[in-house]
Amino acid sequence: MTALIEARGLTKRFGHVTALAELDLSLPPGRIVAILGPNGSGKTTFVRSVATLLRPDAGSLTVAGHDVVREPHAVRRMIGLAGQSAAVEEMMTGRENLAMVARLYGQSRRSARAASAATLDRLGLSDAGDRLVKTYSGGMRRRLDLGASLVGSPRLLLLDEPTTGLDPRSRFELWDAIKVLGESGTDVLLTTQYLDEADHLAALIVIIDEGRVVAQGSPAELKQRVGADVLDLHTREASTLARAAAVLQGLGIGTPSVDADSQRCSIEAPKGSGALALAVRALDDAGIDIEDVTVRHPTLDEVFLKLTGTPSGSHSVPDSDSVPDSDSDSHSDARRAAGGRAAGGRVA
């Protein structure tokens, strides 16, 4: 099976900064794939390279067998791109926005109208399709932006941190829309600063650090790589939390982490170590009352920290990867390039 995206020795530098360092990656078709990494790790640079917005300095990168450097027009025929901010026209209706983009892709007026109606329905925006976009909520604008990337029927949809800045309800609505796209046969490659988002959406997760792939697999496979479960306990009294942590430290299986706000203490519990029984017995001997104690599988946040040495909180600032162009500009440039090529440079 031909890889949907294949990178070999992919390298990209910005002055003295190396954003991609001989990156090797092969992604199969038919999946939602999430790219994770600390800020500055190279994930946004990788997506922009796939979108033909950046030219690699070395190595090769192909999309469905087409080289992004030698065959950029062929690549652009297959992709749609949605960036970190919605690139839609506020003084047009949602339907007019989609029809305009469809026309840029060379569709006839009739085809553009049909594609716009189908896309609005697909994203749950039919009732708002004839309203001006300036009246839309942030989540509705992001869904319309997603629709503008879909109206040209791309084989591959690139989403660069698509839910950044959205409230929880809008995030969940966009998640549902992305899942429907994947289930209907659209290949999706997304970067995200939310690890729960990758866990919820992606069948395959690729973790990039310092411009290289450090791990990839399904969420379950990555969690198994940690090699240990996690023992969590909550104390009844905040005053006993430090003593409980000392008891766990004394078990000799690792160093516990403490969250004073939630009165929670956690420690890695190697499989087969009997950590739960040991902890309960030691805490009882120390006279420490606990609210509850459980052993669970590690979260994707804990996997991320283990593999990169960087806490997921470092994702609170969107990754610019030292590229001066804004995402909205890059997003618009990609649409204009694809649309102008598809229509032979003419917009009727």
C-alpha positions in Angstrom: 0.0 0.0 0.0 1.4 3.4 -1.0 2.0 5.7 2.0 -0.3 8.7 2.1 2.6 10.8 3.4 6.2 9.7 3.4 9.2 11.7 4.7 12.8 10.5 4.3 15.6 12.6 5.9 13.3 15.6 5.9 15.3 18.7 7.0 14.2 22.3 7.4 16.2 25.2 8.9 15.4 28.8 9.8 18.7 30.5 10.1 20.6 28.7 12.9 17.4 26.9 14.1 16.8 23.4 12.8 13.0 22.8 12.8 13.1 19.4 11.1 16.3 17.2 11.6 16.4 14.4 9.1 12.9 13.3 10.0 11.7 9.9 8.8 8.0 9.1 8.8 5.6 7.0 6.8 1.8 7.5 7.3 -0.7 5.1 5.9 -4.0 6.2 4.4 -7.4 5.7 6.0 -6.7 7.1 9.4 -7.0 10.3 11.5 -3.3 11.0 12.5 -2.3 13.4 15.2 1.1 15.1 15.4 2.2 16.0 18.9 5.3 17.7 20.2 6.5 20.4 22.5 6.5 24.0 21.3 9.2 24.4 18.7 9.4 20.6 18.1 8.8 20.9 14.3 5.2 19.7 14.1 3.8 22.9 12.4 6.8 23.0 10.1 6.1 19.5 9.0 2.4 20.3 8.2 3.4 23.4 6.3 5.9 21.3 4.3 3.2 18.8 3.5 1.0 21.7 2.4 3.8 23.0 0.0 4.0 26.2 2.0 7.6 25.5 3.0 10.3 24.1 0.8 12.5 21.5 2.6 16.2 22.1 2.7 17.1 18.4 2.4 15.5 15.0 2.2 12.3 14.0 0.5 8.6 14.4 1.2 5.8 12.9 -0.8 2.0 13.0 -0.6 0.3 9.9 -2.3 3.5 9.4 -4.3 3.8 13.1 -5.4 6.9 15.0 -4.4 6.1 18.3 -2.7 9.0 20.1 -4.4 8.8 18.7 -7.9 5.0 18.3 -8.1 3.5 21.0 -5.8 0.4 21.4 -8.0 -0.4 17.7 -7.9 -0.1 17.8 -4.1 -2.3 20.9 -3.8 -5.1 19.2 -5.8 -5.3 16.6 -3.0 -5.2 18.7 0.1 -7.4 21.1 2.2 -5.9 23.2 5.0 -7.4 24.7 8.1 -5.1 26.8 10.3 -5.3 28.0 13.9 -7.7 30.8 13.1 -10.8 30.9 10.9 -10.0 32.4 7.5 -13.6 33.3 6.5 -15.2 36.5 5.2 -17.4 38.1 7.9 -19.6 40.2 5.6 -20.7 37.2 3.5 -23.0 34.4 4.5 -21.7 31.0 5.3 -23.2 29.7 2.0 -21.5 32.5 0.1 -18.2 31.8 1.7 -18.3 28.1 0.7 -19.6 28.9 -2.8 -16.7 31.3 -3.4 -14.1 28.7 -2.4 -15.8 26.1 -4.6 -15.6 28.5 -7.5 -11.9 29.1 -6.8 -11.5 25.3 -7.2 -13.0 25.6 -10.7 -16.5 24.3 -10.0 -19.4 25.6 -12.0 -22.0 27.8 -10.3 -24.4 24.9 -10.0 -21.7 22.5 -8.7 -20.6 25.2 -6.2 -24.1 25.7 -4.9 -24.6 21.9 -4.5 -21.2 21.5 -2.8 -21.9 24.4 -0.4 -25.3 23.0 0.6 -23.8 19.5 1.1 -20.9 20.9 3.2 -23.2 23.0 5.4 -25.3 20.0 6.1 -22.3 17.8 6.8 -21.0 20.2 9.4 -24.4 21.0 11.0 -24.6 24.6 9.7 -27.5 24.4 7.3 -29.8 26.5 9.5 -27.1 29.2 9.7 -26.0 29.0 6.1 -27.8 32.2 5.0 -26.7 34.3 8.0 -23.7 36.7 7.8 -20.6 35.1 9.3 -20.1 38.0 11.6 -23.1 36.7 13.6 -21.5 33.2 14.0 -20.0 32.0 17.3 -16.3 31.1 17.4 -17.1 27.4 17.1 -19.4 28.0 14.1 -16.7 30.0 12.4 -14.2 27.3 12.9 -16.6 24.7 11.5 -17.3 26.9 8.5 -13.5 27.3 8.0 -13.3 23.5 8.1 -16.0 23.4 5.5 -14.1 25.8 3.2 -11.2 23.3 3.3 -13.6 20.5 2.4 -15.7 22.0 -0.3 -13.0 21.1 -2.9 -13.3 17.4 -1.9 -9.7 17.0 -0.8 -8.2 13.6 -0.3 -6.2 14.8 2.7 -7.3 17.4 5.2 -4.6 19.2 7.2 -5.6 20.7 10.5 -3.1 22.8 12.4 -4.3 23.1 16.0 -7.9 23.4 14.8 -9.5 23.9 18.3 -7.1 26.5 19.7 -9.0 29.2 21.6 -12.4 27.5 21.5 -14.6 26.9 24.5 -15.2 23.3 25.6 -18.6 23.0 23.9 -17.2 24.3 20.6 -14.2 22.0 20.9 -16.5 18.9 21.3 -18.7 20.0 18.4 -15.6 20.3 16.1 -14.3 17.0 17.4 -17.6 15.4 16.3 -17.3 17.0 12.8 -13.7 15.7 12.4 -14.6 12.2 13.5 -17.4 12.2 10.9 -14.9 13.2 8.2 -12.6 10.4 9.2 -15.4 7.8 9.2 -16.6 9.0 5.8 -13.2 8.4 4.2 -11.4 11.7 4.4 -7.8 11.3 5.6 -7.0 13.8 8.4 -3.6 14.9 9.6 -3.8 17.3 12.6 -1.5 19.0 15.1 -2.9 19.8 18.5 -1.8 21.3 21.8 -4.5 19.2 23.6 -3.4 15.7 24.4 -7.0 14.6 25.2 -7.9 15.8 21.7 -5.4 13.4 20.1 -6.5 10.6 22.5 -10.1 11.2 21.5 -9.7 11.6 17.7 -6.6 9.9 16.4 -6.1 6.3 15.4 -2.4 7.0 15.1 -0.3 9.4 17.1 3.2 10.6 16.1 5.3 12.4 18.7 7.9 14.8 17.4 10.7 16.3 19.5 13.6 18.4 18.3 12.6 17.8 14.7 12.6 14.0 14.9 10.0 11.3 15.4 10.5 9.9 18.9 7.5 7.6 19.0 4.4 6.6 17.1 1.5 4.3 17.6 -2.2 4.1 18.7 -3.0 5.8 21.9 -3.2 2.4 23.6 0.2 1.3 22.2 1.9 4.5 23.4 0.4 4.1 26.9 1.8 0.6 27.0 5.3 1.8 26.2 5.5 3.5 29.6 5.8 0.0 31.0 3.9 0.8 34.2 0.5 1.7 35.6 -0.1 4.7 37.9 -1.1 4.4 41.5 -3.3 7.4 42.6 -4.4 8.2 46.1 -6.4 11.0 47.7 -6.0 11.8 51.4 -8.9 12.7 53.7 -6.9 15.6 55.2 -4.6 18.0 53.4 -2.2 17.9 56.3 -1.4 14.2 55.7 -0.6 14.5 52.0 3.2 15.0 52.6 3.3 12.0 54.9 1.5 9.9 52.3 4.0 10.9 49.7 6.8 9.9 52.0 5.2 6.5 52.6 5.0 5.9 48.8 8.6 7.0 48.4 9.5 4.4 51.0 8.1 1.6 48.8 11.2 1.9 46.7 9.3 1.8 43.3 9.8 5.4 42.3 9.4 9.1 43.2 5.8 10.2 43.8 4.3 13.4 42.4 2.0 15.5 44.6 -0.9 17.8 43.7 -1.8 19.8 46.8 -4.9 21.4 45.3 -6.6 18.1 44.7 -4.9 16.3 47.7 -3.6 13.7 45.2 -0.4 11.8 45.2 0.7 9.6 42.3 3.5 7.1 41.7 4.4 4.7 38.9 3.3 1.2 39.7 5.4 -1.4 37.7 3.2 -4.2 36.5 3.4 -7.2 38.8 4.9 -5.2 41.7 1.9 -5.5 44.0 2.1 -1.8 44.5 -1.5 -1.3 45.5 -1.4 -3.9 48.3 2.0 -2.6 49.5 0.7 1.0 49.5 -2.5 0.3 51.4 -0.6 -1.7 54.0 2.1 0.9 54.5 -0.4 3.8 54.7 -2.5 1.9 57.2 0.6 1.1 59.3 1.4 4.9 59.2 -2.1 5.7 60.4 -2.9 7.8 57.3 -6.6 8.0 56.4 -7.1 7.9 52.6 -10.3 8.9 50.7 -9.5 6.4 47.9 -6.7 4.7 46.1 -6.6 3.2 42.6 -4.3 1.8 40.0 -5.0 3.0 36.5 -3.3 3.1 33.0 -1.2 6.1 32.3 -2.7 9.1 30.6 -1.4 10.4 27.3 0.0 13.4 29.2 2.1 11.1 31.3 3.3 9.2 28.1 4.2 12.6 26.5 6.2 13.7 29.6 8.0 10.3 29.7 9.0 10.4 26.0 9.9 14.1 25.6 10.7 15.2 29.1 8.3 18.1 28.6 5.0 18.5 30.5 1.9 18.9 28.3 1.4 22.4 29.9 4.1 23.6 27.6 1.5 23.4 24.8 -0.4 26.4 26.2 1.3 28.7 23.6 0.7 27.7 20.0 3.7 26.4 18.2 5.1 28.9 15.7 8.2 26.8 14.9 10.1 30.1 14.2 8.1 30.7 11.0 7.2 34.3 10.6 4.0 33.8 8.6 0.8 33.7 10.5 -1.4 30.6 10.2 -4.3 32.6 8.7 -2.0 34.0 6.0 -0.6 30.6 5.2 -4.1 29.1 5.2 -5.3 31.8 2.7 -2.2 31.4 0.6 -2.8 27.7 0.3 -6.4 28.1 -0.7 -5.5 30.8 -3.3 -2.8 28.6 -4.7 -4.9 25.5 -5.0 -8.0 27.4 -6.2 -6.0 29.5 -8.7 -4.4 26.4 -10.1 -7.7 24.5 -10.3 -9.5 27.3 -12.1 -6.5 27.9 -14.4 -6.0 31.3 -12.7 -9.5 32.5 -13.5 -12.3 33.2 -11.0 -15.7 33.8 -12.6 
